[in-house]
């Protein structure tokens, strides 16, 4: 079984995709994002999955994508912000190196904008994002082997910190 060198979790806007790509470059490994895997499986963007089939269908695709990636990708893996909601995904993360990219609401809003292309943020995006972050923060902490604060920091700086964590 192949497993990722590092799995990134965190709220929307925490930098999972941007930092993940930078981290993979620094480590000389591939980068994979389960949200991209889901879009490829479904043949459409995530917002369309939510509209056409609903959140429950999306979450089922997400569980399948996470489990597949955790057993087949040897590089850096970024999970969607809500992947930790599924007990099955949290259980599958046991034994993996999981880095929680922590972000506060102000920076998250600056990074994601207010709802563009993010179905769960389409109504009252700032309040919804705050609620999602509050709800998920304990789950990120539960699965994380390390937490890195991303507020006000460049992706290169964050990735360098993670490299140092991976190579003590």
C-alpha positions as CSV (number, residue, x, y, z in Angstrom):
1,X,0.0,0.0,0.0
2,X,1.3,3.4,-1.0
3,X,0.5,6.3,1.3
4,X,0.9,10.1,1.1
5,X,4.0,11.7,2.6
6,X,1.7,14.3,4.0
7,X,-2.1,15.0,4.1
8,X,-3.3,18.6,4.4
9,X,-6.6,19.4,6.1
10,X,-8.2,22.7,6.9
11,X,-11.0,25.2,6.3
12,X,-11.7,26.7,2.9
13,X,-9.1,29.4,2.4
14,X,-6.5,27.8,4.7
15,X,-4.2,27.2,1.7
16,X,-4.5,23.5,1.2
17,X,-4.2,23.6,-2.6
18,X,-1.7,26.4,-2.9
19,X,0.5,25.3,0.0
20,X,0.1,21.7,-1.1
21,X,1.5,22.3,-4.5
22,X,4.4,24.3,-3.1
23,X,5.1,21.6,-0.5
24,X,5.1,18.9,-3.2
25,X,7.6,20.9,-5.2
26,X,9.9,21.3,-2.2
27,X,9.7,17.6,-1.4
28,X,10.1,16.5,-5.1
29,X,6.8,14.5,-5.0
30,X,3.4,14.8,-6.7
31,X,0.5,16.8,-5.5
32,X,-3.1,15.6,-5.5
33,X,-6.3,17.3,-4.4
34,X,-9.4,15.1,-3.6
35,X,-11.7,17.9,-4.8
36,X,-10.1,17.6,-8.3
37,X,-10.5,13.8,-8.1
38,X,-14.2,14.2,-7.3
39,X,-14.7,16.6,-10.3
40,X,-13.0,14.1,-12.5
41,X,-15.1,11.2,-11.2
42,X,-18.3,13.2,-11.6
43,X,-17.4,14.8,-14.9
44,X,-18.4,18.2,-13.6
45,X,-17.4,20.9,-11.2
46,X,-18.3,20.6,-7.5
47,X,-20.9,23.4,-7.5
48,X,-22.8,21.5,-10.2
49,X,-22.6,18.2,-8.2
50,X,-24.3,20.1,-5.3
51,X,-26.9,21.6,-7.6
52,X,-27.7,18.4,-9.6
53,X,-27.3,15.6,-7.0
54,X,-27.1,17.4,-3.6
55,X,-24.6,17.4,-0.8
56,X,-25.2,13.8,0.3
57,X,-24.1,12.6,-3.2
58,X,-21.1,14.9,-3.1
59,X,-20.0,13.5,0.3
60,X,-20.3,9.9,-0.9
61,X,-18.0,10.8,-3.8
62,X,-15.7,12.5,-1.4
63,X,-15.5,9.5,0.9
64,X,-14.5,7.3,-2.1
65,X,-12.0,9.8,-3.3
66,X,-10.3,10.2,0.1
67,X,-10.1,6.5,0.7
68,X,-8.6,5.9,-2.8
69,X,-6.1,8.7,-2.5
70,X,-5.0,7.6,1.0
71,X,-4.0,4.2,-0.3
72,X,-2.5,5.1,-3.7
73,X,-0.9,8.5,-3.7
74,X,2.7,8.8,-2.5
75,X,3.0,12.6,-2.6
76,X,1.2,15.5,-0.9
77,X,-2.5,15.1,-0.6
78,X,-5.0,17.9,0.1
79,X,-8.5,17.0,1.3
80,X,-11.6,19.1,0.8
81,X,-12.5,21.3,3.8
82,X,-15.5,19.1,4.8
83,X,-13.8,15.7,4.3
84,X,-13.2,15.4,8.1
85,X,-17.0,15.4,8.7
86,X,-17.1,11.7,7.7
87,X,-16.1,9.4,10.5
88,X,-14.9,7.0,7.8
89,X,-12.5,9.6,6.6
90,X,-11.3,10.5,10.1
91,X,-10.7,6.8,10.8
92,X,-8.8,6.3,7.5
93,X,-6.4,9.2,8.5
94,X,-5.1,7.3,11.5
95,X,-1.5,6.4,10.9
96,X,-1.0,9.2,8.4
97,X,1.0,12.4,8.7
98,X,-1.8,15.0,8.8
99,X,-1.1,18.7,8.9
100,X,-3.9,21.0,9.8
101,X,-3.5,24.3,8.1
102,X,-5.2,26.7,10.6
103,X,-6.7,29.9,9.4
104,X,-8.9,32.6,11.1
105,X,-12.0,34.0,9.5
106,X,-10.5,37.3,8.3
107,X,-7.8,35.6,6.3
108,X,-10.1,32.8,5.0
109,X,-12.6,35.4,3.7
110,X,-9.8,37.3,1.9
111,X,-8.6,34.1,0.3
112,X,-11.9,32.5,-0.8
113,X,-13.9,35.6,-1.5
114,X,-17.5,35.4,-0.5
115,X,-18.9,32.3,-2.1
116,X,-17.7,32.2,-5.7
117,X,-17.7,28.6,-6.8
118,X,-18.3,27.3,-3.2
119,X,-21.8,25.9,-2.9
120,X,-21.9,25.9,0.9
121,X,-21.0,29.6,1.0
122,X,-23.7,30.8,-1.4
123,X,-26.0,32.1,1.3
124,X,-24.7,34.6,3.9
125,X,-21.1,33.5,3.1
126,X,-19.3,35.2,6.0
127,X,-21.6,33.8,8.7
128,X,-21.7,30.4,7.0
129,X,-17.9,30.2,6.7
130,X,-17.6,31.1,10.4
131,X,-20.1,28.4,11.3
132,X,-18.2,25.8,9.1
133,X,-14.9,26.7,10.7
134,X,-16.3,26.5,14.2
135,X,-17.9,23.2,13.5
136,X,-14.9,21.6,11.8
137,X,-12.0,23.0,13.9
138,X,-12.2,20.2,16.6
139,X,-12.3,17.6,13.8
140,X,-9.2,19.0,12.2
141,X,-7.5,18.9,15.6
142,X,-8.6,15.3,16.1
143,X,-7.0,14.0,12.9
144,X,-3.9,16.3,12.8
145,X,-0.4,15.2,13.8
146,X,0.7,18.9,13.5
147,X,-1.0,22.3,13.1
148,X,0.5,25.2,11.1
149,X,-0.9,28.7,11.3
150,X,-1.3,30.2,7.9
151,X,-2.7,33.7,8.7
152,X,-0.7,36.5,7.1
153,X,1.9,34.1,5.7
154,X,3.1,33.3,2.2
155,X,2.6,29.8,0.9
156,X,6.3,29.3,0.5
157,X,6.9,30.1,4.2
158,X,4.2,27.7,5.3
159,X,5.5,25.0,3.0
160,X,9.0,25.4,4.4
161,X,7.7,25.1,7.9
162,X,5.9,21.8,7.0
163,X,9.1,20.5,5.4
164,X,10.9,21.2,8.7
165,X,8.2,19.3,10.5
166,X,8.5,16.3,8.2
167,X,12.3,16.2,8.5
168,X,13.1,16.8,12.1
